[in-house]
């Protein structure tokens, strides 16, 4: 099993949990992990002050670190 496959396998176990993802842009993306498929991570972010949810897709290739 290669690194990408094992990472996707481990992240699939974390669906529904709060995560912080650090990307190439340097800004962390935090929210609830709802999808791990096709080398994309789906995260639901909360908009501060508004309480609305923003679905965000992050390519796995742009991820530098993940905190669960």
N, C-alpha and C positions, 0 to 999 in steps of 0.2 A: 504494500500500500504506500503510495507516495504522500508527501507532506500535505498537499491540497486536499486529498481524499480523507486523510486522517483528521485534518482541521475541520472539514465539513461534517464529518461524523461526530466529532466532539461538540461542535456548535449546535448540531441538531438536538443534542441532549439538553441544551440550554434554552430551547424555545420557551417563550413566556416569561423569561427572566430579564431583569434590568441589566443592561450592558453599557459600557463606554468603549467606543471604537476610536482609535487614533489613526488618522489617515495622513497621506502625503501633504495635505494642506496645513497640517499642524493643529487644526482645531478639532477638539474631541466631539464626537457625535454620541449623544447618550439617549437612551430610550429602551423600550421593550423589544427584544428580538422576536420577530414573528415569522421569519422565513429564511431558509438557507437552501438555495437551489440555483443551479446554472451559474455557479461562481459569483452569485450576488447575495448580499445579506440584506434582509428587509427589517427595518427598525421603525417603530412608531415613536415619534418624538412629541413631547408636550410643548405647546407654545406658552412661554411665561406670560402671565397676566391675562391670557385669554381662555385657557383651559381646553383649547382645541387640540386635536391630534393630527400630526402630519406624518404620513407614511413616507419613508425615505429608503431608497435603494442605494447600497454602497457596493461597488465592485470589490471582490476579494483581493484583486491585485493591488488596490490602493490602500489596503489595511497594513498598518505597521505594528499595531499592538491592540489587544482586546482585554478589557478588565470586566470580569463577571462579578 
